[in-house]
Amino acid sequence: MSDVLNVDAKSLHRALDGGGDRIEVSISRETAEWLTRLVDARAQGQEILFARGNTEVTPSEAAALMGMSRPQVRKLMEQGHLAFRKVGTHHRIKMDSIKAFLEAERLQMEAGMAEVSRVQNEAGLLE
């Protein structure tokens, strides 16, 4: 963890130790931006999962995290889109692999939406 994050973590812990419903604390912009993303996600009803990068999950757990069926996760594993290893007869998927796949999907979706928008503009479908 960086020195800035260590200082911010200590500041947050000290502020929380004081009790009360509200706290005031001075933290770095980097930490504030990270906390904002967490709070925004929770405000939108999203679940938040904290896991180390080397954490491994089962295909069923991966399916729940990715919002898809277990057979679809198995298909992604077979196609090489999700890195996995076998522990005996059981499959384990690294969280890093899931994160990389979801990020690639997000980027592909953004590119697709930009293309749809471009076509709509060219066709005069948008004002």
Number of C-alpha atoms within 10 A of each C-alpha: 5 7 8 13 14 11 12 19 14 12 16 16 11 13 16 15 10 10 9 8 6 8 12 9 11 10 16 11 10 12 14 13 11 10 12 12 12 14 14 11 13 12 10 8 9 11 10 11 7 6 10 10 12 11 12 20 17 16 21 17 16 22 18 13 16 15 10 12 15 17 12 12 24 18 13 14 17 12 10 10 15 21 17 20 13 9 8 6 7 9 16 19 22 19 21 17 17 23 15 13 17 13 12 12 12 12 12 12 12 12 12 12 12 12 12 12 14 13 13 13 12 10 9 9 9 10 5
